[in-house]
Amino acid sequence: MTDSAKAEESHDHNLRHILAYEDLRDWIAEADRLGELRHVTGASWEQDIGLACTVVKYDENAPVLLFDDIPGVEPGFRVIANFFGGTRKNMTLGFETGLSKVELSDAWADVYSHEQGALIPPVYVEDGPVFENIQMGDEVDIEKFPSPVWHEGDGGRYIGTGSYNVTADPDDGWFNLGCYRIMLKDSKTVAFNTGLGKHGRVHFEKNATKGEKTPVVMVVGGDPMTFIMGGYEVPSGVSEYDVVGGLRGKPVELVRGKVTGLPFPANAEIVLEGYVDPEVEVPEGPFGDWCGSYTESGRMRPKCEVVAVYHRNDPIILGFPPQSLPDEYSRFRSITRSALLRRAVEASGVPDVKGVWCHEVGGSHMLTGISITQRYPGHSTQAAQIAAQCQSGAYAGKWVIVTDDDVDVADLEELIWAALMRCDPVNDIDFIKYGWTSFADPRIDPEQRAEGNITNSRMIIGACKPFHWKEAFNKSTKPSEELLSMAREKFGYLLD
Ligand SMILES: Cc1cc2nc3c(=O)[nH]c(=O)nc-3n(C[C@H](O)[C@H](O)[C@H](O)COP(=O)(O)O)c2cc1C
């Protein structure tokens, strides 16, 4: 079959993809229509909003929470949290609500693309709801918003968790969107928390070498899809606005900041505009991060002065605080990373990959399961090493378990069972040293951290039946699909 015929066939199999919302308010209406919206009144930003998030994190079908009447802030100023759950997660990514997490991951990998033909550039408009309220210079007061203290051990309030920062490359002007959490320091100051190598950081470093401040706009309440793209590893030089346009099938409408000229969606809820100072740092954190542990205290990050604030009437902060694992953040990352990692492994030439899952309990990075139909000696080693080190799999990885095609790698217990039964530790575990990792990894030694050596080691667990005697390996008692459906047909009533 030719490539285009294959593409045609795969296109025919695609599920219908449509984003049923343009801004956060449309999204809320959709979640309400699905019966998954809960209003919470009177919760404090100091503690209650974080407590409520702690409760819903234990149930992936828990509703999205819209906090209103927050004590001490202007009536109508709101916070929304736990958006990625229930059946609304499918709606958020643009699919029908009945898909399983693996089907949703696969459907997402079908539509997500940063390739040239899939991009639709934004259009610029003069005005939009985000300019309903404007504060400039001395009028700026970012403490008026109900930014929560999300976790009991946090070092302060975080206005940005479900947010993204927009910066321009000083060399060629392309706009990057990056989700980097935003800690409030005072009524006009926040911290700029970009990790090493992140695009916002690169833009900052390029300006800093010339002794210049970095202009930035921070969108702290906007439509979920643009936020999702802000948290995605879109390649350098490609603007996430173009990717969102492609996913929507129409251009994103942008306005320009009145001070920096940087662009942001005309329908955003709250936007802070300012400058990051290369000379001055402020303490950032501790913060309950995605590994399920707090970042160290004493961490210093560049200071960002806010010079303008724009917001809609009755503005809404989009909250997305990580919790102990598994949580909303890890469920979201597992769905949006797993099928893409599978495709990356396949694209490198590994044949007969049956499944890939980046597990929730590892924050979608630290535990990856991959299953293959073994074709030749060394096939399993090749698949696992590539999953551990290809671009989509390398960052913050830790364990990769490779197993056979009869194992459902998205099922954590089944994956661990395979590792226990098909791996002989001394013979079947390999290690890789000095991998690319995250500051958030709590196991980085303090001395190593102080030296800036942000690397870790990886464990590759070979949990395939040994190739040369796989036919003689004791057969699994796991029933086949046929046997299971026969059993269900005959005796399913026992569970009614
Ligand atoms: C909710 C959330 C919070 C995040 N916080 C940070 C952060 O504070 N700093 C950071 O460097 N990356 C953070 N990330 C990861 C980056 O958003 C991600 O690596 C993204 O690709 C960065 O954009 P860039 O590739 O354009 O730099 C976060 C991601 C999400 C989804």
PDBQT file of the ligand as one rigid body, heavy atoms in Angstrom, charges set to zero:
ROOT
HETATM    1  C1  LIG A 501       0.675  22.673  35.153  1.00  0.00    +0.000 C 
HETATM    2  C2  LIG A 501       2.083  22.725  34.657  1.00  0.00    +0.000 A 
HETATM    3  C3  LIG A 501       3.045  23.423  35.375  1.00  0.00    +0.000 A 
HETATM    4  C4  LIG A 501       4.357  23.497  34.912  1.00  0.00    +0.000 A 
HETATM    5  N1  LIG A 501       5.259  24.246  35.602  1.00  0.00    +0.000 NA
HETATM    6  C5  LIG A 501       6.497  24.415  35.104  1.00  0.00    +0.000 A 
HETATM    7  C6  LIG A 501       7.413  25.311  35.734  1.00  0.00    +0.000 A 
HETATM    8  O1  LIG A 501       7.110  25.945  36.739  1.00  0.00    +0.000 OA
HETATM    9  N2  LIG A 501       8.639  25.453  35.164  1.00  0.00    +0.000 N 
HETATM   10  C7  LIG A 501       9.022  24.757  34.052  1.00  0.00    +0.000 A 
HETATM   11  O2  LIG A 501      10.133  24.926  33.579  1.00  0.00    +0.000 OA
HETATM   12  N3  LIG A 501       8.166  23.892  33.431  1.00  0.00    +0.000 NA
HETATM   13  C8  LIG A 501       6.924  23.716  33.934  1.00  0.00    +0.000 A 
HETATM   14  N4  LIG A 501       6.041  22.881  33.307  1.00  0.00    +0.000 N 
HETATM   15  C9  LIG A 501       6.481  22.121  32.127  1.00  0.00    +0.000 C 
HETATM   16  C10 LIG A 501       6.478  23.003  30.896  1.00  0.00    +0.000 C 
HETATM   17  O3  LIG A 501       5.269  23.697  30.773  1.00  0.00    +0.000 OA
HETATM   18  C11 LIG A 501       6.686  22.183  29.629  1.00  0.00    +0.000 C 
HETATM   19  O4  LIG A 501       7.956  21.586  29.696  1.00  0.00    +0.000 OA
HETATM   20  C12 LIG A 501       6.545  23.000  28.366  1.00  0.00    +0.000 C 
HETATM   21  O5  LIG A 501       6.891  22.211  27.259  1.00  0.00    +0.000 OA
HETATM   22  C13 LIG A 501       7.405  24.218  28.422  1.00  0.00    +0.000 C 
HETATM   23  O6  LIG A 501       7.223  24.967  27.268  1.00  0.00    +0.000 OA
HETATM   24  P1  LIG A 501       8.432  25.184  26.261  1.00  0.00    +0.000 P 
HETATM   25  O7  LIG A 501       8.724  23.804  25.716  1.00  0.00    +0.000 OA
HETATM   26  O8  LIG A 501       7.859  26.085  25.261  1.00  0.00    +0.000 OA
HETATM   27  O9  LIG A 501       9.533  25.745  27.060  1.00  0.00    +0.000 OA
HETATM   28  C14 LIG A 501       4.725  22.808  33.731  1.00  0.00    +0.000 A 
HETATM   29  C15 LIG A 501       3.758  22.107  33.018  1.00  0.00    +0.000 A 
HETATM   30  C16 LIG A 501       2.442  22.070  33.442  1.00  0.00    +0.000 A 
HETATM   31  C17 LIG A 501       1.404  21.349  32.625  1.00  0.00    +0.000 C 
ENDROOT
TORSDOF 0
